[in-house]
Amino acid sequence: MKNLLALAFALVLAPLSAYAADFKEGTHYTTFNQSPYSGQPTVTEFFSFYCPHCYTFEKNYVPQIKAGLAEGVKFEQNHVDFIGREMGPEMTRALAVAEVLKVEDTIKPAMFSAIHDARRTFASRNDVRQLFVDNGVSATDFDKAANSFMVNSMMKKWKKAQQDSGIRGVPALMVNSKYVVDVGSVQSLAELTELLNYLAKKG
């Protein structure tokens, strides 16, 4: 929350111009994995549907961050399970199901809005299934995906990334499964994007 508010305040004060920033480990980012990275450069946002700051980040910053990433840098999102008590894992499953069924562009805004705008309560997987049904996904397709090997594998992968990175608050940004960004250290969205591209290239 503190980092997100710091970024929001900086965006009001600073122009969206390019920065020749001197990014430093321990100030702008931390390294939690010393292993060489050889995969596709990737920026990962950790978020929770239950987090109001994640909802703001999704609406106001994510589209611009994605547009500002260098060619070849992938943007992905992982759902954390430590918010929402017993429904945390079910919301993680919901995002995985949405991605497997390729309806995340519909389900993500619908889920955020249901929780934060409509104040809808989700108490079980049946409640999550109903939101999918309300947004054009058949209950059969939801159940098949929810219990699939692919969804369970995605959830395990996201959980491991969450634990390995040491992330305890959201929204949070990780690059190349090695670096966690200190969002509060940057002065504008342009500088944040430059930092993300710098770390993506760093490997």
N, C-alpha and C positions, 0 to 999 in steps of 0.2 A: 504493500500500500504506500509506504513512504517513498519508494523508488518511483512508483507510477505518478504520484503527486508531484515529485520533483521534476519528472519529465514534462508533465502537463504545464507546470509553471514555467519551465524553460522554454517551452514551445511558444508561450505567449510573449516572452521577452526577446527571444533570439530569432533572426531571420532564417529561412530555410535555404541557406547558402552552403556551398561546399567548404569543408574544413580540412586543413592540413594538420590534423591533430597528431600529437605524439602519444600514442596509446601505450600505456604501461600496465604490466601485470601487477596485480595487487591494488591498482587504482581503478582501472577500467574493466578489468576482467580477472578471473582466477582460473588456474589450470588444475583440474582434478584428475586428469588422466594423462600420463606421460608417454603412452604408447603412440607410435607413428600412426597417422591417419591416412588411409589410401582410398577411401570411398568418395562418392560424389559430395562436394562441399554442401553442407546442410545446416540451415538455421532451424532450430526447434523451439517452439514456444510451449511451455508447460502452463496449463490453465485448468480451471474448474468451472463447470457450468454454474456452480453455487457462488462463485466469486463475482461480486458486482464490479470490481475493478477490471476483471477479465472481460466482462461484457463491454465496458467502456473501451478497453484496449482493442477488442475485436472490431468494434464499430469505427473507431476514430484513427487507429494507428496501423492495424494489421494490413489493410489494403495498400497503404503508402509504403510500408516496410517491404512488402512483397514486390511492389513496383520498382523499388529502389535497389533491389539486390542485383548483383552483377550477373551477367549471362552465365548459365550453368550452375548457379547456386540455388538449391532447392529449399523451399520453406515447408515445414510440416508442423503439426500440432500434436502434443501428447496430453492426455487428460490425467490429472493426478487423483489419487483416491483418498487423500487425507482430509478432505473437506466433505461434509455431508454425512458423517457417521456411516451407518450401514449402506446408505445409498451412494456413497462415494464410488465404490467398485462398480455399482450398477450404471452410474453415469459414465464411467470409463468404458464399460461394455457398450453403452449406447453410442459413443463416438466411434468405437471400433466397428460396430454394426453398420453405422451410417457410411463409413469409409468403404467397407466391403460391398455394400449395396450401391455405392456411388451416389448417395443422396445427402452427403455432408453439407453441401451448399444450401440445402433446404432445412435439414434437421438442426444444424447448429444455431441459426438465428431463431428458429421456432422454439428450441429448448431454452435458450437464453431469455427470450421474451416471455415464455410461459412462467419461468421462475421469478424473473425480476419485474416484469411489467404486469402480468396477470396474477402474480402471487399464487400460482398453481402449486399444489403440494404433490410430491412424488414419494410414495411410501413403499412401492414394490416394483418389480419388473413389469407387472401388468400395467401399471400407470405409465411406464416408459413406452411399452408397446402401444398403448392407446395414442400417445403423441405421434408415433410413427404412422399409425393407421389414419389419424386425423390429417396427416400430411402426405397421404397417397401411397403408403407402403402397406402391403397386405400383411395381416397377422401371421400367416404361414411363412412368408419370406422373412419376417422379423425373427420368428422362433427358430427357423432353420439356420439363419446367420448367427443368432445369439449363442447357439450351442455348437457352433462350428469350430474346427481345429484352427482355422485362420484367425478368428476373433480371439480365441483363447491365447494363441501365440502372440498376437499384437498386444494384448493386455499384459502378458508376461514381459515382453520387450519393453513396454512403457514403464512398468513397475521397476525393472532393473535400471533403466536410464534414470528414473526418479531417485532411486536409492544411490546409485553410483555418483550422481552429480551433487548429492547432498542438499538439493533444493528443499526448502521448508516453507516457502511462500510463493504465491503466484499473483500476477503473471510473471514468468521468468523466461529468459532466453538463454539457450545453449547453442554452441556452434561446434560442429564436427565431433560431437560426443567427447569433447575435451575441455571446452572453455565455457564458463558461466559468466554472463555479462552483468556488470553493475550498471543498470539502467540509470540510476541516479547520478552517475559520474559524467554524463554527457549533457551538452547545453542545448541541443535541438534534435529534431527528428533526422535532419540531414547528417548530423554527427553520429547519431546512433546507427544509421544505415552504413556510414563509412566504417564504423567500428565493426559491424557485422561482416562487411565485405573484407576488411583487413584480416579478421580472424578466419574467415572461410578460406582465404588465400594462404594464410599462414600454415594451414594443414594440421 
